[in-house]
Amino acid sequence: MVVDGRDSEVFGRFFGVRDRVRREWEFPAGLGVDEALVLFAGEHADMRVDGLGVVDGDEWRGIVWLDWWLLENTDTVDVELAVESRYRRRGIGSRLLDEVIERARSDGRTRLSASVIADAVTGESAGTAFAGARGFVRKHSELHQVLELPLSAGQIDGLDRPVAGYEIVQWREHTPDDWLERFADALRAMSEDVPQGESGLEATRWTPERIRQAEARRLAQGRFCHTTAAVDGDGRLAAYTQMGGATGATDLYQFDTFVRPEHRGKRLGMAVKVPNLRSLQAGLDHRAVLHTWNAPENAPMIAVNNHLGFRAVDQLITFQRTL
């Protein structure tokens, strides 16, 4: 069965399989059903999203979520497989993967990419074993860390270390017009700098127009975002960080944190993260978990997270298969 989001009831059944499989891990992460539906049902300049389901009568046994990139990495399809626990080892995952390969080749795609959750220490799981058995090659890994919120005001104040020579600026859902071009430049620099292992993926070509499209989609999904940036004496964004999630959700996300290479070694990561965390918590009236992912080679950022109180819970492993 093809799932494209036009039938909300079908989509709910599709999403339920994915959600239950993710919740087998201690700290599941990902979009909620309403957020995901916006991706499937809408038209987007940078991607299209659909999926497949193996259904027997009224039983949804397994699904695959597909991201088809339209601006960068147009040779690639991102794949997420999920099979209900009671139906595993019956060939359902392989059946779905074979269908994906056929569809990808028909669309001119030459590479599949899959992100698989694995143990925090060993980097292994049933998902990594399946990927390896089906011809996927391990290309990259990221450590998944979590911080349980809220922190006390005293804890946050104790972490705050402003850096002389930089102005701290903040905004919420919309990047101010005065900062839009400069923020696009910082996002482009981050996309080119972020560790990607051996994945060979193209950097995202951020523009002011693309930022506005991303902001509009985020609002349509019912999500919010807090941004804090450090500005140097020349008015350039030297560092920034973003946190957010869905309104009322108990799972929130540390999105990008980036410090330009020429400004590193000055503790700017902490200088933007701490006030951003304070801003996030100001609107938080319930307990929540803040998630973040970083490549192991990004030791300085992991050290910042450790200092803030994050702890490692699993790894996200990127596999690829050439078609």
N, C-alpha and C positions, 0 to 999 in steps of 0.2 A: 504494500500500500504506500502510495506517495502522500506525504504530508506537507502542505504548503501554508497552513495557517488560515485558510478561508473557512474551514469548518472548526469552530472553537471547541466543540465537544470532542471531535477527533483529536484536535491538537492537545486537549487536556489529557487524553489517554496516552498519547505519545509522550508528552512531557512527564507524566507520572512515572513511566518506566525509567526515564533518565534520572529523575529526582530520587527515586528509591535506591537505585544503584549507587548514586553519589553518597547517599546517606549511610551507606555501609561503612564509610570512613568516619573517624571521630569528629572531624571538623569539615563537613561538606561545604562546598562553595559553588557559586554560580548564580545565574539570573533566576528570578522568580518567574512563574508562569505568565503573568501579564507582561513583564519585561520582554520575555522571549517571544511572545506572540507578536509584539511590534516588529521584531526582526523578521519573522516568517511572513507576516501578512502585508508588510509595507514594501515600498520600492525605495531602494537606496543606491546612491551613486557609486559607492565603493564596494558593495557586496550584495549578493543575493543568498538567501538562506532557505533551505528546505530539508526534508528528511524522508526516511523510509521506515516502514514498520512491518514486522512479521506478525500477522494476526491470524488466529485460528478460532473461528466463531466469534465469541466475545472476549477471547483471551489475547492480550497483547504480550507477546513473548520476548520480543527484542526490537530495538530501534537503532537507527543511525542518524545523527545530526550532521548536516553538511553545510560548510561555509564556502561559497564560490567567490573568490576575490576578483574584482573587476578593474582595479586601477594598478595596483602592484601585485606581483606574484600571481599573474594570470595563468601561469602554468600549473598552479597548485590548487588542490581541494583539501580543506581541513575536515577531518573525519573524527567523530566521537561515537563509538559503539557502546551500547548498553544492553545487556541481556538479563532478564529476571533470573534470580538465583536458582529457582526450581527448574529452569529450562536450560541451564548451562550444560556444556559438553554433549550437546545434541546437534551440533553443526549450524546453529542459528547465526552465530557471529560470522562464520565463514560464508554462509549464504548471503548475508547482508553485504559483506565485503566484496564478494564476487559481483554483486549488482552495482555496487559503487564503482568498481573498476570499469565495468562496461559503460556506465553513464559518464565517467570521467573521460574515458577515451573518446567517446562520441562527442564530447564537448571540446576536444582538443587539448585536454589537460595531460600532463606527463608526470605528475608527482602527486602522491598523497602524503599528507602530514597529519599525525595524530598525537595528541597530548594525553599521556597515561599517568594516572596516580600510582605512586609506589611508596614503599616504606622509606621513612626519613633517613635511616642509616644505610640500608643495603641497596636502596634504589630498585628493588625488585617487587613484583606482585604478579597476580594471575594475569593482569592486563599486559605487563611487559613480556611475560612468557608467550602469550597469544601473539603479540606483535612480532616478536622474534621468529616464531614458528611460521608466520605468514609473510615472511620476506621483508619486514620493516627493519631499518637500521637505526640504532640509537644515535641521535645527533646533538642533543642538548639536554641539560637538566636545570631545574630551578628548585631552590629550597622554599617550601611553604612554611611561613611562620605566622603565628597568631598572637594577638594581644587582647586580653579580656578587659572590656570597658564597663563602667567608667573608672578611670584613675581619679584619685582624690586631687583636689586643687593643690594641695601641698606637694604631691608627687610631681605634678606637671610643673609647678613653680620651681621645684628643685632641679628639674632637667633643663630649664630655660637658660640659654647662654647666648645672648645677642652678640653679634660680631661687628666690631667697629668698622666704619667705612661703607656700610651697606644699609639701604632703606628697605624695610619690610612692607610689602603691599599685599592686600588680600582682596579677593572677590568671590562671589558665589556662583550662580548658575550661568551668567553671561560674562565673558571676558570684556572688560571695558574697551570701547573703541580706541582709546589712546594707547592701549597695550596690545591690541590685536595683532598687528604686524610683528611686533617684537616677541610676542608669545608664539606665533607661528614659527619664527626663526629658532626659538628655544626648543620647540617640539621637534623640528627637523633635526637639530643637533642631537637631541636625545635619541631619536630613532636611528641615527647613524652610529651612535656611540654604544648603545645598549649591547651587552654580551649576548651572542646568539649561538655560541658553539660552532658546530659545523653545519648549521641548517641552511646557510646560503640564501636566506630570504632577503628581499629588497626592503630598504628602509621606507617608511611611510613619508610621502611627499606632502607635508602639511602646508596649507595655505589659509589665509583668513576665511575664505569661503568654506573650506572644509571644516574649520573649527566651528563655524556657525551651524553647519549641517549636523555635526556631532552633538552640539549643544541642544539643537532642536529634537534630535532623536532621543537624547537622554531625558528631556522633559516629557516627551511622548510616552516614555517608559515609566514615568513616575519616579525618576531618580533625581538625586541632588548631588552637588559637588562643591567642595571647599578647596580653594586654591590659595596658596601662599607663595610669594616669590621674594627673592632678595635682589635688589637693584644696586649695581655698582655706581661709582661716581660719575660715569659717563652715560648713565641712564639705560644701560643694557641689563637684561635679565641674566644674572649670574647663576641663579639656582631657582628651582621651583619644586613644589610638591602638590599632589592632589589626593584628596580622600573623599569618599562618599558611598552611595548605595541607594537602595529604594527606601522611600519614606516609610518609617515604622518597622523596617526590617531589623532582625537581630544579627544579620551578617552584613558587615560593612567592609569597605575595601580601601587599602592604601594603593592608589594607582601609581602613576609615575613619580619618582623622585630623581632629579637630575641636577648635577653641579657641573658647570663647564670646566674642562680640564685645567684651564689657567687659573681657576679660582679654588681648586681643591687643596686640601690640607689646612683649611681655615675653620673647619667645623660648621660649614654652611648647611650641611645636611641636617644637623640638629637644629640649626638656627631657623630653618623653615618648617621642619616637621613639628617641633614643639608648639609654636603658635597655631599651626594648622590643626593639631590635635585639640588644642584648647577651643578653637572655633567649632570643631566638630562636636565636642562634648557639650558645648553651650546649648545645642539644640537637641540633646539626647536625654530622654526621660525614661529610659529602660536599659537593662543590661544588654550588651552586644559583644560581638567578636569582630575584631579588625584583622583582616587577612592581607598578607603581602607575599610576593614571590620574588626571589633574587637568584641569579646564577651564582654558584659557589665561588667562582673567580671574582665576583664583586664583593670581596671581603670587607672593604670599608663600609659599604651600605649595610651588610649583615651585622657588622660591629655596631653601627648606629642603632639598628633595630634591637640588638641584644641589650644595649644600654637603656633603651626605652622600655624594655621588659617583654619583648616578643620572645616566643619559644618555638622551636621547630616541631612540626607535626607530621609532615610527609614530604615527598618530592613530586614534582611534575616533570615527567620525562617526555621529550619530543622525539618521536620516531618518524622516519620518512621511508617511502617506498617509491622507486622509480618504475613507471609503467612502460 
